[in-house]
Amino acid sequence: MEKFYITTPIYYVNDKPHVGHAYTTVLADVLARWHKLQGKKVFFSAGTDEHGAKIETAAIGDGKNPQEFVDEKAKAFQLAWKKLNISYDNFIRTTDKKHEQAAAGVLNILHEKRLVYQDTYKGLYCQGCEQYKTEDDLIDGKCADHQVKPELMEEKSYFFNLAKFGNMVLEKIETDEFKIEPAERKNEIISFIQGGLKDISISRKNVKWGIPLPFDKDFTIYVWIEAFLSYLTSLGWKGSPNKLPAMWPPDIQLMSKDILRVHATIWPALLLALDIPLPQKIFVHGYFMANGQKMSKSLGNVIWPEEMVEKFGVDGARYLLMSSLAPGHDGDISWEKLTEKYNADLANGLGNLISRTIVLAQKINFKCGVDKNKGISERIKNLYEEIKPREILEEIWKEINWANKYIEEKKLWELVKNDEDEAKKVLDELFITIGDVAENLRPFMPDIAQRILQILESGEMTKGEVLFPRV
């Protein structure tokens, strides 16, 4: 059986999940469900990144010890994904003891291979990113993502010989052995690597909340290094490069553009150093903006996924997330835009189509099973391969719009009164189209798709049932 392994990033638990986290995770869920429907053996990994200085600081600010703090935050992510009907196969936490043991084992291997050495590091460090920055990374002297000036840090550290692997990583990206999509992100990374990769610090001396470096307990492992390994440990990997899980490597690793650079340089270099096959593909999506500004708590413009579920329902929220971003590009959303789209596409579009078709069919006791649907078009299959969820939904909505117009053109409400045979022909076409729509919507809106198929099968809706109440 063909396999399909997909990952989301493991999200940093200094805060609760926001709409950006939700987008990545719902997209991974859609792709996992799609590949499962194609008969593949699927593994979908999600999780949380729970070590590092930022967590330590946030826990102290919250009056909690770090473990208590991360336990609470990890639960918040798990609850959010439950509310969004996310079907992950494992939720990996970097405070899991098996993960910590495997990560420590990997550092020992790198040390034994002489790919790790001690030196002094001096540089600009952004705690928000848990990354060192160059002057070129800054805008007006501040981190572009966190709008704070990085601290100048100087400390003893262990380094990984990243520079040694620069050309190998570059070649694998250029030849698409290690794919980065969309193309503009690939080009950005090629340009970055061509500028030369430098060895990177893989340890922290003054950060206690982390995994101790196995060969020098005065240090903890730099959070990014062990976080990458979660993609392996989520599959039950124990740290041996000779005993890889059957589902390895990932077929798709999803992420937003802010973490691409480390995933396209440090991550593949670590795998090459360990003689482990690289992921097949990294796919990068854009940010959600609110009226042209990046969402942030300080600006008060963040949209939280739980609020979306509360307002639009689970499948309504999933639909709105998946239809909001063009591949690789930022998208502007607001409560007003989301509400308008929900009412237009779901309440007036799909919901109205189902209810009016069933009501008219009941008038002449018409029933038509769902065994005549047309199946998945090649166009939609190709769009799944290209990871274009918005375009897939646009294709599905062409059918919904056609069906609503068809009812109007044929004046179906008159046919059921005056020409029952013709009405049945029209209803037959509508039922086939709606069945087709439901099948196509399964990965995006699993509960609604199933309910639509049940309605078509029985030819009935529960009295007063509204699939998408107007907001």
Secondary structure by P-SEA (a helix, b strand, c coil): cbbbbbbcccccccccccaaaaaaaaaaaaaaaaaaaaccbbbbbbbcccccaaaaaaaaaacccaaaaaaaaaaaaaaaaaaaccccccccccccaaaaaaaaaaaaaaaaaccbbbbbbbcccccccccccccccccccccccccccccccbbbbbbcccccaaaaaaaaaaaccccccaaaaaaaaaaaaaacccccccccccccccccccccccccccaaaaaaaaaaaaaccccccccccccccccbbbbccccccccccaaaaaaaaaccccccbbbbbbbbbcccccccccccccccaaaaaaaccaaaaaaaaaacccccbbbbbcaaaaaaaaaacccccaaaaaaaaaaaaaaccccccccccccccaaaaaaaaaccaaaaaaaaaaaaaaaaaaaaaaaaaaaaaccaaaaaaaaaaaaaaaaaaaaaaccccaaaaaaaaaaaaaccccccccccccc
